[in-house]
Amino acid sequence: HQMTHRNTPKAMERRIARVLGGKRIPLSGGLSFMPGDVISDKFLVECKLRGSSGKKHISIEKEWLKKIEKEAQALAKFPLLVFKYKNDKSDYVILNLKDFIKLTTTQNKEGRKNG
């Protein structure tokens, strides 16, 4: 089963960085002191690519969430966990509900001011 460039963790990180207007943190996976995989104005992102054998499930480890939340807090960013199944076009986001509410209420206030 040949891995296409779109289905590598590095390609996923680059794509997420582009979509969020941020940048990929090189070597983040191998260095425990480097935070996240992608950083943008608002977000610190941990990317997870799953399902090389056609399995379409992912287990969300509490440790991933604790790590990205701690790192994001230190940088005053919102922590995001983004995952994708291999050979699937969609990326999915896991965000703390409190942060989701902060983001959406901020967006609504800004939208009303401009509208």
C-alpha positions as a printed NumPy array, in Angstrom:
array([[  0.   ,   0.   ,   0.   ],
       [  1.856,   3.068,  -1.241],
       [  1.616,   6.221,   0.845],
       [  0.805,   9.282,  -1.221],
       [  2.267,  12.623,  -0.195],
       [ -1.203,  13.831,   0.853],
       [ -1.447,  11.05 ,   3.422],
       [  1.678,  11.782,   5.44 ],
       [  1.669,  13.561,   8.812],
       [  3.958,  16.277,   7.395],
       [  1.584,  16.948,   4.471],
       [ -1.349,  17.118,   6.872],
       [  0.497,  19.614,   9.109],
       [  1.341,  21.793,   6.078],
       [ -2.288,  21.737,   4.897],
       [ -3.681,  22.623,   8.343],
       [ -1.128,  25.441,   8.677],
       [ -2.19 ,  26.824,   5.273],
       [ -5.917,  26.606,   6.109],
       [ -5.477,  28.347,   9.496],
       [ -3.03 ,  30.943,   8.159],
       [ -0.33 ,  29.631,  10.453],
       [  2.902,  27.727,  10.127],
       [  4.108,  24.207,  10.707],
       [  6.453,  23.663,  13.653],
       [  9.307,  21.573,  12.207],
       [ 10.385,  18.455,  14.124],
       [  7.602,  18.969,  16.657],
       [  6.774,  15.28 ,  16.788],
       [ 10.291,  14.304,  17.794],
       [ 11.027,  16.983,  20.357],
       [  9.077,  16.885,  23.591],
       [  9.832,  20.554,  24.357],
       [  8.419,  21.771,  21.03 ],
       [  4.75 ,  22.677,  21.328],
       [  2.142,  21.309,  18.936],
       [  2.48 ,  20.731,  15.199],
       [  1.021,  23.973,  13.823],
       [  0.802,  27.493,  15.25 ],
       [ -1.365,  30.392,  14.069],
       [ -2.563,  33.719,  15.477],
       [ -5.319,  32.034,  17.483],
       [ -4.471,  28.346,  17.647],
       [ -1.912,  25.786,  18.68 ],
       [ -2.705,  22.558,  16.839],
       [ -1.828,  18.923,  17.38 ],
       [ -2.381,  16.845,  14.209],
       [ -3.172,  13.134,  14.19 ],
       [ -3.399,  11.027,  11.044],
       [ -5.093,   7.64 ,  11.474],
       [ -6.168,   4.465,   9.762],
       [ -3.388,   3.091,   7.58 ],
       [ -5.036,  -0.366,   7.428],
       [ -8.446,   0.922,   6.402],
       [ -9.702,   1.161,   9.976],
       [-11.975,   4.155,  10.395],
       [-11.725,   4.829,  14.117],
       [ -9.525,   6.847,  16.42 ],
       [ -9.015,   6.727,  20.159],
       [ -8.562,  10.183,  21.652],
       [ -5.931,   9.964,  24.34 ],
       [ -6.441,  12.255,  27.327],
       [ -2.664,  12.804,  27.325],
       [ -2.846,  14.459,  23.86 ],
       [ -5.513,  16.87 ,  25.098],
       [ -3.672,  17.686,  28.332],
       [ -0.403,  18.284,  26.439],
       [ -1.881,  20.604,  23.782],
       [ -3.996,  22.485,  26.37 ],
       [ -0.959,  23.106,  28.588],
       [  1.231,  24.208,  25.662],
       [ -1.493,  26.439,  24.189],
       [ -2.146,  28.098,  27.552],
       [  1.55 ,  28.968,  27.866],
       [  1.364,  30.67 ,  24.439],
       [ -2.079,  32.288,  24.977],
       [ -3.566,  30.232,  22.1  ],
       [ -6.653,  28.052,  21.73 ],
       [ -5.687,  24.355,  21.721],
       [ -6.974,  22.284,  18.793],
       [ -6.643,  18.592,  18.129],
       [ -7.147,  17.947,  14.41 ],
       [ -7.448,  14.425,  13.117],
       [ -7.905,  12.827,   9.724],
       [ -8.441,   9.301,   8.528],
       [ -6.057,   8.258,   5.769],
       [ -7.607,   8.352,   2.31 ],
       [-10.443,  10.556,   3.564],
       [-10.832,  14.159,   2.442],
       [-12.137,  15.578,   5.74 ],
       [-10.228,  16.881,   8.731],
       [-12.013,  16.914,  12.098],
       [-11.41 ,  19.297,  14.99 ],
       [-11.615,  18.613,  18.7  ],
       [-11.928,  21.774,  20.759],
       [-12.777,  22.285,  24.418],
       [-16.411,  23.434,  24.71 ],
       [-15.41 ,  26.488,  26.816],
       [-12.995,  27.57 ,  24.074],
       [-15.595,  26.911,  21.376],
       [-18.049,  29.173,  23.221],
       [-15.381,  31.889,  23.618],
       [-14.579,  31.716,  19.91 ],
       [-18.189,  31.756,  18.741],
       [-19.309,  34.55 ,  21.076],
       [-16.312,  36.658,  19.991],
       [-17.183,  36.006,  16.341],
       [-20.852,  36.938,  16.908],
       [-19.952,  40.218,  18.647],
       [-17.52 ,  41.147,  15.858],
       [-20.092,  40.189,  13.225],
       [-22.753,  42.452,  14.78 ],
       [-20.373,  45.402,  14.965],
       [-19.425,  45.067,  11.306],
       [-22.895,  44.165,  10.049]])
